[in-house]
């Protein structure tokens, strides 16, 4: 999947974030590199699967809400 240097950089970035920003970042990484799979993200990066899933839910909710603002 990703080489060790990229994984190290992604983990470092995630460590510097907290709360909803961290979960959103984790969800974006899962979406971009692991086909949206929280399970694969957990396996390859060691992140909490439920946190990744929660981040994905909030990202979808925010995208939907911002799209509705401009209709």
C-alpha positions in Angstrom: 0.0 0.0 0.0 2.0 3.0 1.3 5.7 3.1 1.9 7.1 3.4 5.4 8.1 7.1 5.0 4.6 8.1 4.0 3.0 6.1 6.8 5.4 7.8 9.3 4.4 11.2 8.0 0.7 10.5 8.2 1.0 9.1 11.7 3.0 12.2 12.8 0.4 14.5 11.3 -2.4 12.7 13.1 -0.6 12.8 16.4 -0.5 16.6 16.2 -4.3 16.9 15.9 -7.0 16.4 18.4 -10.7 15.8 18.6 -12.9 16.2 15.5 -10.0 17.5 13.4 -8.1 14.3 14.1 -11.0 12.1 13.3 -11.7 14.0 10.1 -8.1 13.6 9.0 -8.1 9.9 9.8 -11.3 9.5 7.8 -9.8 11.4 4.8 -6.7 9.2 4.9 -8.9 6.1 5.0 -10.9 7.5 2.1 -7.9 8.4 0.0 -5.6 5.5 0.6 -7.7 2.6 1.9 -10.9 2.8 -0.1 -12.7 4.2 2.9 -12.1 1.1 5.0 -11.8 1.8 8.7 -10.7 -1.8 9.2 -7.8 -1.5 6.7 -6.8 1.8 8.3 -6.8 0.1 11.7 -4.7 -2.7 10.4 -2.1 -0.7 8.5 -1.9 2.4 10.7 -3.0 1.1 14.1 -5.7 3.7 14.4 -9.0 3.1 16.3 -11.5 1.8 13.8 -14.5 3.5 15.6 -12.7 6.9 15.5 -12.2 6.5 11.8 -15.8 5.6 11.3 -17.0 8.5 13.4 -14.8 10.9 11.4 -16.3 9.5 8.1 -19.8 10.0 9.4 -19.1 13.6 10.4 -17.3 14.3 7.0 -20.3 13.1 5.1 -22.7 15.0 7.2 -20.7 18.2 6.8 -20.3 17.7 3.0 -24.1 17.2 2.7 -24.9 20.2 4.9 -22.6 22.6 3.0 -24.0 21.3 -0.4 -27.5 22.1 0.9 -26.5 25.7 1.8 -26.0 26.6 -1.9 -29.2 25.1 -3.3 
